[in-house]
Amino acid sequence: MRQPSGVWRVTSIVIVLVLAAAAGVASIGSIVGRLFDLKLNTLSDPFPAEAARPPASTGLAAGAQNILLLGSDTWDEVNGSLVNISKQRSDTIMVVHIPADRHHVYVMSILRDSWLDLPGHGPDKINAALSYGGVPLAVQTIEGLIGTRIDHVALVDYAGYKGLTDTLGGVDILNPVGFQSSASDHYYPAGKQHLTGDETLAFAREWRAFPDGDFQRVRNQQLVMRATLTKAMQPETLTDPGKVSALLSAVRPFIAVDEGLNVDYLTVLAGSLASIRSTDFTFFTAPTKGIGVSSDGQSIVNLDLQKFQTVQHAFQTDALDTFEPEYQTMQTVAPVPVPVP
């Protein structure tokens, strides 16, 4: 059965960063290490050939880290195996940028219907890269877009987020737009509210209830990310071995990473992010010109490639602190006359 997929964005960054934070707490390090050694799924050969990659960053920018987060909405169709989704479309694409100074974390969402050239395949939706060429082509596509290297890759299934949220005791959000869930009878009023795991899933996956659809869904997902990070990064959570073990047990089956994204790496990363708080995260969406129609009639999202040059330069020079994200909407634009191979 095809599962709703809106919460991939939420799940992946929360899991990776909670794992990093947990790995840095000395009193529970052995727990984290044991769980990683025994259960963590790894991706084989997730990176493209060296000749197809941009040059590695140099100077101060060399200390920055870029983590690509991918998700597919076909969990059940591949018998629950994350490592076998490489021929599916990636429903969610996010790039986490951790600057060299480790004072901030930037999370850029790329809308799944964004239209651009896929290496070796021509113009298509960006989420087709995973289907056409597996994780290596997805990495190559994103590296071409941001103009610099991806250091690590993670695949995360949405199902892990429900257990994560419930283990945390739910999350508190300030909902900007009241709406009725199209998947349930639950109504989410505007204003502050407490959400359980199931309620959070429905909140983060909803798009039909909004005039601008997937654009509002992304904003809601980023809202939930911040709320979950705030809850997960509280000292009373990260210093409680039982709570950390429960959190990792809830999400462990639903994540697969490259071999370098291991407990040793996360321990070092956690130490360098010791002063980071949930307020030190900036979430933004890749610049777009709104929705359009491809020459073959597909509904697509047009990236604003001129504005993206600024984003690319910021990634290349580790200067995302100078980039000022704009509010993204689904303003319809004229069809784009791009030939389809």
Long-range contacts (C-beta under 8 A, 24 or more apart in sequence): 1-76, 2-73, 2-74, 2-76, 2-77, 3-73, 3-74, 3-75, 3-76, 3-158, 3-159, 4-73, 4-158, 4-183, 4-201, 4-205, 5-71, 5-72, 5-73, 5-91, 5-92, 5-158, 5-205, 6-158, 6-204, 6-205, 6-206, 6-207, 6-217, 6-221, 7-158, 7-161, 7-200, 7-201, 7-204, 7-205, 7-221, 7-224, 8-69, 8-71, 8-72, 8-73, 8-91, 8-92, 8-156, 8-157, 8-158, 9-69, 9-71, 9-92, 9-94, 9-109, 9-204, 9-218, 9-221, 9-222, 9-225, 10-161, 10-200, 10-204, 10-221, 10-224, 10-225, 10-228, 11-71, 11-156, 11-157, 11-158, 11-160, 11-161, 11-164, 11-251, 11-254, 12-69, 12-70, 12-71, 12-92, 12-94, 12-154, 12-155, 12-156, 12-255, 13-69, 13-94, 13-96, 13-107, 13-225, 14-161, 14-164, 14-225, 14-228, 14-229, 14-232, 15-154, 15-156, 15-160, 15-161, 15-164, 15-251, 15-254, 15-255, 16-67, 16-69, 16-96, 16-154, 16-156, 16-255, 16-257, 16-261, 17-105, 17-229, 17-232, 17-233, 18-164, 18-229, 18-232, 18-233, 18-247, 18-251, 19-248, 19-266, 20-266, 20-269, 20-270, 20-273, 21-232, 21-233, 21-238, 21-270, 21-273, 22-238, 22-244, 22-247, 22-248, 22-270, 23-263, 23-266, 23-267, 23-269, 23-270, 24-266, 24-267, 24-269, 24-270, 24-271, 24-273, 24-274, 25-238, 25-239, 25-244, 25-270, 27-239, 27-241, 28-238, 28-239, 28-241, 28-244, 28-245, 29-267, 31-241, 31-244, 31-245, 31-248, 32-244, 32-248, 32-263, 32-266, 33-263, 35-245, 35-248, 35-249, 35-252, 36-262, 36-263, 37-263, 39-252, 39-253, 40-252, 40-255, 40-256, 40-257, 40-262, 41-82, 41-83, 41-255, 41-256, 41-257, 42-83, 42-256, 42-257, 42-258, 42-259, 43-83, 43-135, 43-153, 43-155, 43-256, 43-257, 43-258, 43-259, 44-83, 45-136, 46-135, 46-136, 46-139, 46-153, 46-258, 47-135, 47-136, 47-139, 47-150, 47-153, 47-258, 48-136, 48-137, 48-139, 48-140, 48-143, 49-136, 52-119, 52-140, 53-140, 53-143, 53-149, 54-143, 54-144, 54-147, 54-148, 54-149, 56-149, 57-148, 57-149, 57-316, 57-318, 60-100, 60-318, 61-100, 61-316, 61-317, 61-318, 62-100, 63-100, 63-101, 63-318, 64-97, 64-98, 64-99, 64-100, 64-318, 65-96, 65-97, 65-98, 65-151, 65-152, 65-269, 66-95, 66-96, 66-97, 66-98, 66-146, 66-148, 66-149, 66-150, 66-151, 66-152, 66-315, 67-95, 67-96, 67-98, 67-150, 67-151, 67-152, 67-153, 67-154, 67-261, 68-93, 68-94, 68-95, 68-96, 68-138, 68-139, 68-142, 68-150, 68-152, 68-153, 68-154, 69-93, 69-94, 69-95, 69-96, 69-153, 69-154, 69-155, 69-156, 70-130, 70-135, 70-138, 70-153, 70-154, 70-155, 71-155, 71-156, 71-157, 71-158, 72-130, 72-155, 73-158, 75-157, 75-158, 75-159, 82-155, 82-156, 82-157, 82-254, 82-255, 82-256, 83-155, 83-256, 85-130, 85-155, 86-130, 86-134, 86-135, 87-130, 87-131, 87-134, 88-130, 88-131, 89-125, 89-127, 89-128, 89-130, 89-131, 90-127, 90-129, 90-130, 90-131, 90-138, 91-127, 93-126, 93-127, 93-138, 93-142, 95-142, 95-146, 95-150, 95-315, 97-315, 97-320, 98-269, 98-273, 99-318, 99-320, 99-321, 100-318, 102-272, 102-273, 102-275, 102-276, 103-275, 103-276, 103-280, 104-276, 104-280, 104-281, 104-282, 104-320, 104-321, 105-273, 105-276, 105-280, 105-281, 105-282, 106-281, 106-282, 106-284, 106-320, 107-222, 107-225, 107-281, 107-282, 107-283, 107-284, 108-284, 108-285, 108-286, 108-311, 109-218, 109-221, 109-222, 109-283, 109-284, 109-285, 109-286, 110-142, 110-145, 110-285, 110-286, 111-214, 111-215, 111-218, 111-285, 111-286, 111-288, 111-301, 112-214, 113-214, 113-291, 113-298, 113-299, 113-300, 113-301, 114-286, 114-288, 114-300, 114-301, 114-302, 114-303, 115-292, 115-294, 115-300, 115-301, 115-302, 115-303, 115-336, 115-338, 116-141, 116-145, 116-303, 119-144, 121-341, 122-339, 122-340, 122-341, 123-294, 123-338, 123-339, 123-340, 123-341, 124-340, 125-298, 125-300, 145-308, 145-312, 146-311, 146-312, 146-315, 146-316, 147-312, 147-313, 147-315, 147-316, 148-312, 148-315, 148-316, 151-260, 152-257, 152-258, 152-260, 152-261, 152-265, 153-257, 153-258, 153-261, 154-255, 154-256, 154-257, 154-258, 154-261, 155-255, 155-256, 155-257, 156-251, 156-254, 156-255, 156-256, 157-254, 157-255, 158-201, 158-205, 158-254, 159-254, 160-250, 160-251, 160-252, 160-253, 160-254, 160-255, 161-197, 161-200, 161-201, 161-204, 161-251, 162-197, 162-198, 162-200, 162-201, 163-197, 163-250, 163-251, 164-197, 164-228, 164-232, 164-247, 164-250, 164-251, 165-195, 165-196, 165-197, 165-200, 165-228, 166-196, 166-197, 166-250, 167-243, 167-246, 167-247, 167-250, 168-228, 168-231, 168-232, 168-237, 168-247, 169-231, 170-194, 170-195, 170-196, 170-197, 170-200, 171-195, 171-200, 171-224, 171-227, 171-228, 171-230, 171-231, 172-227, 172-231, 173-203, 173-223, 173-224, 173-227, 174-223, 175-203, 175-220, 175-223, 176-219, 176-223, 177-210, 177-216, 179-206, 179-209, 179-210, 180-209, 181-206, 181-209, 182-206, 182-208, 182-209, 195-224, 200-224, 200-228, 212-329, 212-330, 213-330, 214-330, 215-285, 215-328, 215-329, 215-330, 218-285, 218-328, 222-283, 225-281, 225-283, 226-278, 226-281, 226-283, 229-278, 229-281, 230-278, 233-276, 233-277, 233-278, 282-320, 282-325, 284-323, 284-325, 285-325, 285-328, 286-311, 287-311, 287-325, 287-326, 287-328, 288-328, 289-331, 289-333, 290-329, 290-330, 290-331, 290-332, 290-333, 291-330, 291-331, 291-332, 291-333, 292-332, 292-333, 292-334, 292-335, 292-336, 293-335, 293-336, 294-335, 294-336, 294-338, 294-340, 295-335, 295-336, 295-337, 295-338, 295-339, 295-340, 296-340, 300-336, 301-330, 302-333, 302-336
